[in-house]
Amino acid sequence: MKPEIAIIGAGYVGVPLAQVFAEAGRRVVLVDVVQERVDQLNRGESYIEDVPSEALAKLVANGLSATTDYDIVRDTDAILIALPTPLSRQREPDLSIVLGAAREIAPRLRKGHLVVLESTTYPGTTREEILPILETSGLKIGEDFHLAFSPERVDPGRTDWTTKNVPKVAGGITPACTDRAADLYGSAIDTVHRVSTPEAAELTKLLENIFRSVNIALVNEMAILCDRMNIDIWEVVEAAATKPFGFMPFSPGPGLGGHCIPIDPFYLTWKAREFGFYTEFIELAGKVNEEMPYFCRSLVSQALNHAKEMSLKGSNVLVLGVAYKPGIGDMRESPALKLISLLQNAGADVSYHDPHVTSFTEHGLEMTSVAFEPAAYDCVVIVTDHSEIDYEQLVDDASLVVDLRNATGAKGTASDKVFKL
Ligand SMILES: NC(=O)c1ccc[n+]([C@@H]2O[C@H](COP(=O)([O-])OP(=O)(O)OC[C@H]3O[C@@H](n4cnc5c(N)ncnc54)[C@H](O)[C@@H]3O)[C@@H](O)[C@H]2O)c1
């Protein structure tokens, strides 16, 4: 049976999306350039933690498939693009992957096709960049084919809010495009929220991520001030969160991580310049958040100094958790990478333990997770608060702990060998 829906990009977004459509009884094919990923998917083996292999294998048995061959899109009704949208080295939008895919799709486009871009990007991408490429097919938008933008809101590792039950925002180039996209998503996703244009949908996603980035920066700045004023920032955030309205708690930490929040706001900053507009909140938040690994290095240094009369140079430090957030093994943009480099540059001998990351090669670092033996180190720095760790036991076993996530909670507050952010 021919697939109805092609999803381009079998990553953190594409695979869960394929699962949701396949579980709704739709025939789905994933298209990816990495042969190894395609082979794994076709064997029913999942490399995405949110999609268990057991569930994937069942769907594969019922017709879900993967391929590296773009020709498959000819047979489908809908093509969803879920490809990376990184920043260039100059921190400008790099749409090369998405535009490359559009160029693959254009010669295969046929009457009746719906194309939806899901990748996070600046307002105008769908209309100004994707549409002209698809129009090289000679087909007419709104009549022969339809094009829309619908942002992905998946939060990897989360089980209460998933691709299926998080409302899906969709905006098409024409009203008919919006209708087609809304109908498609409505066939598998609980709620669809229509907006009038792709630009509104594109900016919706950026607003959501910028909201997080700015609020995290605010609480990070407060954390630095609290350190000087000797106030516990965690206690303050917890107390403020008891207000039933008008406040939403955000946690301080060693810096931003993941594919979205450290990157996406700068897509808007770049586009805003075209309109002579300077996005000051975004820039300031970026500046504060990027300072955090440096501040955290100074916390480790102070802790060693106060508790052990040691300097960072010559100390051996265990970084506990290197994934960018708990419960997953995703290392993208993880603040642990920057912090490890800073500690090493200061002369510390750094090891790491992470139950989700056995080894990694990133940012010039090549490391393997060591056994969890906190007593063997001068200092244990909690960078990612994975739930697999017994933090009470850690406080008992370690000689010194720097807790950047409030993982040690009340026990850490009561102990004179725990230094908290
Ligand atoms: N990961 C998240 O939590 C998340 C959440 C919301 C939005 N997004 C956005 O969704 C988009 C996709 O992100 P992701 O996290 O799924 O990326 P990813 O890196 O996990 O997956 C991308 C996949 O695309 C494949 N690929 C690369 N070039 C290709 C090409 N030319 N043709 C086909 N496949 C190709 C890669 O091999 C990879 O499997 C990005 O714009 C991201 O910002 C991600």
The ligand as an SDF file (V2000), in Angstrom:
LIG
                    3D

 44 48  0  0  0  0  0  0  0  0999 V2000
   13.9590   18.4020   19.3770 N   0  0  0  0  0  0  0  0  0  0  0  0
   13.0290   19.1720   19.8860 C   0  0  0  0  0  0  0  0  0  0  0  0
   12.7430   19.1030   21.0650 O   0  0  0  0  0  0  0  0  0  0  0  0
   12.2620   20.1570   19.0260 C   0  0  0  0  0  0  0  0  0  0  0  0
   11.0870   20.7080   19.5450 C   0  0  0  0  0  0  0  0  0  0  0  0
   10.3570   21.5920   18.7720 C   0  0  0  0  0  0  0  0  0  0  0  0
   10.8360   21.9580   17.5120 C   0  0  0  0  0  0  0  0  0  0  0  0
   12.0080   21.4260   17.0250 N   0  0  0  0  0  0  0  0  0  0  0  0
   12.4360   21.8360   15.6850 C   0  0  0  0  0  0  0  0  0  0  0  0
   12.1530   20.7750   14.7680 O   0  0  0  0  0  0  0  0  0  0  0  0
   13.1500   20.7280   13.7450 C   0  0  0  0  0  0  0  0  0  0  0  0
   13.7570   19.3420   13.6870 C   0  0  0  0  0  0  0  0  0  0  0  0
   14.4470   19.0890   14.9020 O   0  0  0  0  0  0  0  0  0  0  0  0
   14.8300   17.6610   15.4480 P   0  0  0  0  0  0  0  0  0  0  0  0
   15.1350   17.8590   16.8940 O   0  0  0  0  0  0  0  0  0  0  0  0
   13.8080   16.6500   15.0610 O   0  0  0  0  0  0  0  0  0  0  0  0
   16.1740   17.3760   14.6240 O   0  0  0  0  0  0  0  0  0  0  0  0
   17.0500   16.0210   14.6190 P   0  0  0  0  0  0  0  0  0  0  0  0
   18.4430   16.4490   14.4060 O   0  0  0  0  0  0  0  0  0  0  0  0
   16.6830   15.1790   15.7880 O   0  0  0  0  0  0  0  0  0  0  0  0
   16.5320   15.2380   13.3360 O   0  0  0  0  0  0  0  0  0  0  0  0
   16.7150   15.6770   12.0520 C   0  0  0  0  0  0  0  0  0  0  0  0
   16.8130   14.4650   11.1280 C   0  0  0  0  0  0  0  0  0  0  0  0
   16.9180   14.9600    9.7970 O   0  0  0  0  0  0  0  0  0  0  0  0
   17.8470   14.1640    9.0950 C   0  0  0  0  0  0  0  0  0  0  0  0
   18.2980   14.9170    7.9440 N   0  0  0  0  0  0  0  0  0  0  0  0
   19.2590   15.8610    7.8540 C   0  0  0  0  0  0  0  0  0  0  0  0
   19.3000   16.3590    6.6030 N   0  0  0  0  0  0  0  0  0  0  0  0
   18.3350   15.7230    5.8900 C   0  0  0  0  0  0  0  0  0  0  0  0
   17.8560   15.8240    4.5640 C   0  0  0  0  0  0  0  0  0  0  0  0
   18.3840   16.6870    3.6990 N   0  0  0  0  0  0  0  0  0  0  0  0
   16.8390   15.0120    4.1740 N   0  0  0  0  0  0  0  0  0  0  0  0
   16.2880   14.1380    5.0500 C   0  0  0  0  0  0  0  0  0  0  0  0
   16.6920   14.0150    6.3160 N   0  0  0  0  0  0  0  0  0  0  0  0
   17.7000   14.7970    6.7400 C   0  0  0  0  0  0  0  0  0  0  0  0
   18.8960   13.8310   10.1250 C   0  0  0  0  0  0  0  0  0  0  0  0
   19.6280   12.6720    9.7390 O   0  0  0  0  0  0  0  0  0  0  0  0
   18.0330   13.5850   11.3750 C   0  0  0  0  0  0  0  0  0  0  0  0
   17.6430   12.2520   11.4680 O   0  0  0  0  0  0  0  0  0  0  0  0
   14.1290   21.8510   14.0780 C   0  0  0  0  0  0  0  0  0  0  0  0
   13.7660   23.0120   13.3840 O   0  0  0  0  0  0  0  0  0  0  0  0
   13.9160   22.0640   15.5620 C   0  0  0  0  0  0  0  0  0  0  0  0
   14.2600   23.3670   15.9480 O   0  0  0  0  0  0  0  0  0  0  0  0
   12.7100   20.5090   17.7580 C   0  0  0  0  0  0  0  0  0  0  0  0
  1  2  1  0
  2  3  2  0
  2  4  1  0
  4  5  1  0
  4 44  2  0
  5  6  2  0
  6  7  1  0
  7  8  2  0
  8  9  1  0
  8 44  1  0
  9 10  1  0
  9 42  1  0
 10 11  1  0
 11 12  1  0
 11 40  1  0
 12 13  1  0
 13 14  1  0
 14 15  2  0
 14 16  1  0
 14 17  1  0
 17 18  1  0
 18 19  2  0
 18 20  1  0
 18 21  1  0
 21 22  1  0
 22 23  1  0
 23 24  1  0
 23 38  1  0
 24 25  1  0
 25 26  1  0
 25 36  1  0
 26 27  1  0
 26 35  1  0
 27 28  2  0
 28 29  1  0
 29 30  1  0
 29 35  2  0
 30 31  1  0
 30 32  2  0
 32 33  1  0
 33 34  2  0
 34 35  1  0
 36 37  1  0
 36 38  1  0
 38 39  1  0
 40 41  1  0
 40 42  1  0
 42 43  1  0
M  CHG  2   8   1  16  -1
M  END
$$$$
